[in-house]
Amino acid sequence: MPETPFKVCVINGHVERDFTDCITELSQIGTEVSILPFMDEESEIIEATRGAHGLIVTKSKITRRIIETLKNLRVIVRTGVGFDVIDTVAATELGIAVVNIPDLWIREVANHTLGLLLAWNRKIIVLNQEVKSGKWETRVPGWTGCLHGETIGIVGLGNIGSAFAERIAALDMKIIAHDPYVADSHFESLKAERVSMKELAERSDYVSVHCLFNEETHHIINTEFLSQMKTSAFLINTARGPVVDEQALIRALESQKIAGAALDVLESEPPAENNPLLKMENVILTSHAGYFSNPSAAQVPKRCGEETARVLKGERPLHLVNPEIY
């Protein structure tokens, strides 16, 4: 155990979490843990985390300035899958480990995506409202596809996209996908056809987005892509808000270029009160909750503590985002 304890700062998200299990894990290596409220200002974060050897963050942006200023910093752990709030390039240049927790939420997000697909296809929300208002018609309103025999396009065949593909296969749907970083053998194992983004847009009855958010995927779903989709097609996004150009999507929905959308993530969260998506009947919105289940959420603090402790002890973490540092 070091003479001077390590210092780790946990910066909560908008909803505070109990990090007792994290503190327990880190106490085993003589670590002083500070639990901080959500912060989004660089100077505020720097001042509150001075001397930190490790940061554990949910939504606070850890910028190059913050990383360069915290001279003792060795590891930054993100409490979820995406790590776009961390300047990974800067961290890598300075030899700082960036770690995420990618495996806890795979099934939850895949299941949530499937739920959004079924809610739209079976018009579950509309039917619920109709019955509760006294309307009883034994049919599904509007155009309803049969799912089996229809085509779903998956953008991103990582852990979550692949888990979603496995679930979709049970519905006897045709699966096409785009992911330039995944081997042909993985496409084959999922019985998914590799296609370009253009072909995916043109052929899909439903498009589901599962890619990471970075410079390459920013607004990957844009005006051009949306204009290539079928007018009867439906877009689902359970990845990150900025992978979809929200203004382009709003225009496509208003002009009926596509039939509808289901979004668990938005470019700005929570949405502004005047966001047109809030009033659209052909849009299903959920509150970035696709990842959540009580059992999975309960594991997060312990896992973050374990991964932080590994790095501080000089060990390699299990889920390293930037292996180049080694």
Secondary structure, 3 states (H helix, E strand, C coil): CCCCCEEEEEECCCCCCCCHHHHHHHHCCCEEEEEECCCCCHHHHHHHCCCCCEEEECCCCECHHHHHHCCCCCEEEECCCCCCCECHHHHHHCCCEEECCCCCCHHHHHHHHHHHHHHHHCCHHHHHHHHHCCCCCCCCCCCCCCCCCCEEEEECCCHHHHHHHHHHHCCCCEEEEECCCCCHHHHHHCCCEECCHHHHHHHCCEEEECCCCCCCCCCCECHHHHHHCCCCCEEEECCCHHHECHHHHHHHHHCCCCCEEEECCCCCCCCCCCCHHHHCCCEEECCCCCCCCHHHHHHHHHHHHHHHHHHHCCCCCCCECCHHHC
